[in-house]
């Protein structure tokens, strides 16, 4: 017998949507205006995660004080607007004390596990404050929930992988009954590994949390509220004439997210795709402006949908040291990458060389988590390694690009003055990617957008 689940919406609010009291008040309006919103997932208030990451990297005590005081000021600007600030103020003070103690430990012996524990406090504080803002409106029952009770992950600190099956089991037991009783406020981005330590899902992981919870609880829709009214043909800050896309397919949007579009975390759409749950992206600052609906299919998809840019890319060129067969060299390299749990989404090969791109944009820590000393040393024992950093990946997202005539001319006709480091085309029908020096990325996006969309 198929179980029928009641319809409800998971609403996620990003850092700018909970940046201060006024932003939280606008977000509360969205929650209270729709009775189908039963689960609310929050990021840390804007700017908080960056401050916590700095503390986690091991600042000395005289520098710690300024950062912690800035954190305190952000929280107390919100608390000062509450009708009854005393109780929540005490809870926030306890978390600030924890931050101070963890920062002192990080100054002596920083670690990835300590970093995740420290950085998680941003979401803990924002959710406590937002729950209180909602309670003071006295229009709905509100309950705060620790996401770590259900979001179990592996121990890959800084970019942990959720245990989807265990999440579904725990959410059914611990979250499902609560949804009928109150609007649940919980944290994005954070989880717990088997040994009980706090983990994080990587930068932007709150979107992923919302989608995972939507999948686990069979939500009817996941709403992502941010500071822009939907998904655009490119970043409007780079190309002011970028156009809003009213509806877009899962495959198009997931390519945009994977290759640099900042509106969504790259993994966000995977859980929604598995359960065919629509995802809406809108602006909490201007709900009347509409947004973008991401769904399974759209009518008359265009050849060219969008241009994305992903910065902080590292290009590895690996050259075989002997005349071994190509297939053996490839197998050797991929085995090493697998042993070091390194994922690379772009690869090109020749008879005796491999070029691949490593992406470090979504890790919590400031260091590149992919090209570790151990990986470099192991690779160097098998091949000659060339490393080029500071690159940017430009991706044209579209439909049936491998069957369309003239795509390469449309893309590369304007880039004769640029040294293209690498091109990937053909593995996917939905994208064409190329690597350029980071300093010319904005100009490349503007040029491509003007040629194809304006």
Secondary structure, 3 states (H helix, E strand, C coil): CCCCCCCCEEEEECHHHHCCHHHHHHHHHHHHHCCCEEEEEECCCCCHHHHHHHHHCCCCHHHHHHHHHHHHHHHHHHHCCCCCHHHHHHHHHHHHHHHHHHHHHHHHHCCHHHHHHHHCHHHHHHHHHHHHHHHHHCCCCEEECCHHHCCEECCCCCCCCECHHHHHHHHHHHCHHHHCCCEEEEECCEEEECCCCEEECCCCHHHHHHHHHHHHHCCCEEEEEECCCCEECCCCCCCCCCCEECEEEHHHHHHHHHCCCCCCCCCHHHHHHHHCCEEEEEECCCHHHCEEEEECCCCCCCCEEEEEEEEEEEEEEEEECCCCCHHHHHHHHHHHHHHCCCCCCEEEECCCEEEEEEECCCCCCCCCCCCCHHHHHHHHCCEEEEEEEEEEEEEEEECCCCCCCCHHHHHHCCCCCCCCCEEEECCCCCEEEEEEEHHHHHHHHHHHHHHHHC
